[in-house]
């Protein structure tokens, strides 16, 4: 099981007449674990052509003004497609177009996003528009743990340790299972075909990397656990801190 499989991807088609914006979306999508860009195009005609040709992205992200049409005739045309397919639709628009939102929603869009938006905001909205239940919970855990690790000083240079941590946090937060560290490591290793001691060893290495990073966030966790800022957390202390923060993030 690879890191990408921890989060089931959402497929999305992006339509925007701005070439620079399309380029940024493409670059961001290439490094994003959660969203697969089925197509990045500039016209309503291409949107309809791709849908008629069998492309079935879960989400359509449509700018309100494309190179050949505006959003209202495009939404009507999508609704008139003779196919058993109802994509989630997000419309991006300028704040000056706010009076049009009610009509946009009436014609089938689920939500709107004002420009300028950040790409993390856009992609997060895409995922949360399409996903629900355990699929969405996994994504929310993934995003929370990833953000915490960045603050603590670690990115994806220890992929398996990070994967095990995310799986352990998902089990503790979403399955609400009260487990000892050993039990949690065993359960976190099962999707990967790895035993509990190997998972704990990987988490120890991950913790060692965070300790060496010596970030203020890691030092703060040490102080919260009654240690000096120069001390090292145990794996249990690190896991408990990440689980607590993830609980907070998912409830806010």
Secondary structure, 3 states (H helix, E strand, C coil): CCHHHHCCCEEEEEECCCHHHHHHHHHHHHCCCCEEEEEEECCHHHHHHHHHCCCCCCEEEEECECCCCEHHHHHHHHHCCCCCCCCEEEEEEEHHHHHHHHHHHHCCCCEEEEECCCHHHHHHHHHHHHCCHHHHHHHHHHHHHHHHHHHHCCCCCCHHHHHHHHHHHHHHHHCCCCCCHHHHHHHHHHCCCCCHHHHHHHHHHHHHHHHHHCCHHHHHHHHHCCCCCCCCCCHHHHHHHHHHHHHHHHHC
